[in-house]
Structure formats: structure tokens, C-alpha cells
Amino acid sequence: MRELPLSLFTCKTLTKLKLAVGGSGSDVLNVPPGVILPCVKTLDISVFREPFVHVYKLINGCPVLESLCLSLEALRWGDDTEEYNFTIPTLKRFELRTPRYTSDISKVVLNVPNLEYLILSGVLCSYFVMEDFPSHVEATVSFSEVGYKHLMIELLKGLSEAKSLSWSTSTIGVPLNIPLPKFNYLKRLEFKGFSCFGWFLMFEVLQRSCALEYLCIEEPEGFCWKEPPSVPGCMLSHLRTMKFISFKKRECDIMFLEYLLANAKVLKILTITSEIWPPSDEMLMCAQLLKFPRASSFCEIRFVKKWSH
């Protein structure tokens, strides 16, 4: 990208804008004072070395913005003592990607009362504060790395009123002495690709999600099963659908399913997605599950081949 024409920043007919800023030494984002893009609803920006203040000018110049995708490739946002406040009343979808560390710890404040979808990915290295955050958000969180453990707790607190949460990270580490919040509005929960400690975190979330109706576990790593001290309330009253994707027939996986079937009183469908098994193995697995005691007399168990899922 070369220097953009000034007329672009006052275009009255533009509805969608995608920019990659700072990819080479000559790339600049020259945002003039008084930028106004009255019809832009979709903004997609990748920032490499550009000072973030220029991006703010552009975002603030879009009064009807509904979808914002922001990828921060830079080593730092800017001055780490500064708050990065996104006050966007019209925003419905916000995607923030931080592929690598952007700062030691920066503070991201979200004032987005009409947000419907929140997508966070990359490295968790920012402190998130939800000042005006609706209770109907569908949140997708996918981290390859977590810079500081307490940041994950703070993020979970901020997402405590979400109705749907998809959580994926290969390095889960949460301080055990810090309690998680209650998730009173959470209806759907997905845990993907987590390691041993992720099972503990998942049950901690389940214990605090009284209204959960849908649970999906995908590609968990090995763990040492330990039955929780009490059955999560959602299993007794609300959990109706459970999916276990990439089931590997490990003893720990089977013990978890046995626990689920024995305690989920209103479970209707248990779907198990696995690698392609020989028919004889599938029949043996099915026979084993059918022998387990069931709290729900209406539960249907389905086996799905991974390639057809």
C-alpha cells in the first residue's frame, strides 16, 4: 500500500474497506483530521509497524461501523500506559488477532453494547475490560499462547455473560487460587484442543454454568481422570446435547462418558465422532457404552465417522 488519496477518507459511498498498513518501509496510513466515512459498515485492518493512533482515527471516522477485524502484527501497540478503548455503539462483530506479543501488558476496553460476535485469537497478552458488554454475545477464543495466567481469568470474567463460548488453546494455565465467575447466561460451550489442565478448567466452567444446554469437546489431549466433588448443576437440569469429537477410546475418555451418562438427567443426544474404526471395534465400543447406567432414559447415542463430520 502506498499513501492513500485524501479523498478516500471522506468518501460518502464506500461501505467496506480493507487495509494492510506498515508492511514495508514506504507503507504509511496518512489519516487526515476530520476523517468521515458515513457508510462504512465493514472495516478490516492489518497493522504491522504503524502507530496505533492512526488506526483509531480511521475507526472513529466510521459512525455506522458494524464489523471490525483488526490484526496487530506490530511488536507493540504503542505506549503501554495507554488504554485502547473501543467505544463503538453500532458494532455487531469484532475480531481481534494478535499473532505475537504486542506489548508487555496493554489494556483493551470494550464499550460495545450491541455486539453479537467476539473473536479473539493469537497470543493473549492484553488485559480485557468489558465496560458495556451485552449478555447475548457469541464469543470465540483461540490462543496459541497465554502470556500471563491472570489475563485468562480476567478475560473469562469479562465473558461471564456470554450466551455461547468456544474456547481453544494449547497452553491452558489458570491460577488455582482465583475463583472463576458464574456464567448464568451460557447456553453453549465448546472446548477444543486442550491439554490435561483443560479438563479441570472445563469442569470449573461447568460448575458455574447453571443453564448450559450444549457441550462440545474436541481433540482433548490425555489426562488423568478424577471425578469432581459434585455434579455440575447443568447436568442435572439443562444439558441436552453433548458432542465428543476425535474420540480415541482411551480409558480416561471412556470414564468421562460413563460419568456423563450416569449424571446428565435430561441428556437427549450424545454424538461421538472418531477416526475410522473397524466395524467390530465400533460394535464393542457401542456395547460398552450401552451397559453404562444412564440418568436419562431418553438419551440417544450416535457414532459419526470423523471424515463425515
C-alpha positions, -999 to +999 in steps of 0.1 A: +000+000+000+013+035-009+000+067+006-037+068+002-055+097-016-071+121+009-104+119-009-108+083+003-113+094+039-144+114+031-159+091+006-197+091+011-205+059-009-178+035+005-193+006+025-164-018+030-126-010+035-097-034+038-062-022+046-028-036+053-006-009+070+031-009+075+041-040+056+071-023+041+092+008+048+072+030+025+038+019+037+020+046+057-015+054+068-019+091+064-053+098+081-062+134+079-081+154+105-118+152+102-120+118+085-156+108+080-168+076+062-206+078+068-215+045+051-186+022+060-200-008+079-171-033+075-135-024+083-106-049+080-072-036+091-038-054+094-013-033+113+025-040+111+045-011+124+021+018+121+014+038+153-020+027+165-033+063+169-037+065+131-059+034+131-080+050+159-087+080+137-100+057+109-122+037+133-136+067+149-144+081+115-169+053+108-201+062+126-222+032+114-194+006+118-209-029+123-179-053+116-143-046+127-115-070+120-082-059+135-049-078+131-020-064+151+013-077+138+034-050+154+057-057+184+039-031+205+005-014+203+022+019+213+025+034+247+017+005+271+004+030+297-024+040+273-058+023+273-070+011+239-107+020+242-131+007+215-163+027+221-184+017+191-222+016+198-231+002+164-206-026+164-220-061+160-189-082+152-154-076+165-124-098+156-090-091+172-059-110+161-026-107+179-003-133+163+026-124+186+033-104+217+023-068+211+032-054+245+041-065+280+006-059+292-018-035+274-054-027+284-082-032+260-115-016+269-147-026+251-177-004+251-198-023+226-234-025+238-248-041+206-220-066+200-231-101+188-199-118+179-165-115+195-135-134+181-101-133+198-070-152+185-032-153+186-014-146+218-032-135+250-011-106+262-037-079+269-059-071+299-095-070+287-121-048+304-158-051+293-174-018+304-206-021+283-209-057+272-242-073+262-254-107+275-262-123+241-226-124+227-212-154+210-175-155+218-148-175+201-114-176+218-084-193+202-050-187+217-017-204+207-001-190+238-010-172+270+014-146+281+002-142+317-021-166+336-041-139+354-051-124+320-071-155+312-091-152+344-098-115+337-109-124+302-133-152+315-147-126+339-154-103+310-171-131+291-192-142+320-224-130+305-219-146+270-245-170+257-220-190+237-183-197+243-159-215+221-125-219+239-094-233+222-058-230+235-029-254+235-015-239+267-041-235+294-028-223+328-051-207+353-041-199+389-060-223+411-065-198+439-085-174+418-122-183+415-139-182+382-171-161+377-206-175+372-218-180+336-255-175+342-264-169+305-242-195+289-261-220+267-234-234+245-198-243+255-171-257+232-136-268+244-111-275+217-076-289+216-069-285+253-043-304+275-046-321+308-053-289+328-080-280+304-103-308+319-101-291+353-109-257+337-138-272+318-154-286+349-148-254+367-168-236+340-195-263+340-199-259+378-207-222+372-229-226+341-263-235+355-282-230+322-258-248+299-277-269+272-249-278+247-214-291+254-188-300+228-153-314+235-129-316+206-095-332+203-085-332+240-051-345+250-045-372+276-055-366+312-058-384+344-095-387+352-106-375+386-143-374+394-153-339+405-165-335+441-200-325+430-221-329+398-224-297+378-259-283+381-264-280+344-260-318+340-289-323+364-313-299+348-303-284+314-276-303+294-294-319+264-267-322+238-232-335+241-206-340+213-172-357+217-151-351+186-120-371+179-128-397+205-098-421+208-111-449+231-087-440+258-096-452+293-099-416+305-123-407+276-145-437+284-146-429+321-157-393+313-185-406+291-195-431+318-197-402+343-217-381+318-243-408+311-247-415+348-254-379+358-269-360+328-306-363+337-320-346+306-295-356+280-311-364+247-282-368+222-246-379+227-227-378+195-192-394+194-170-386+164-140-408+159-114-420+135-125-447+111-128-478+133-132-514+121-169-523+124-160-548+151-144-522+173-173-498+169-197-525+179-177-533+210-175-496+219-212-492+215-219-523+236-197-510+264-215-476+264-249-492+264-240-511+296-233-479+315-261-467+338-280-437+324-296-409+343-317-400+312-340-427+297-343-407+265-306-404+256-296-414+221-260-423+213-247-416+178-214-427+163-201-405+135-170-411+113-146-382+116-143-378+078-181-373+075-185-348+104 
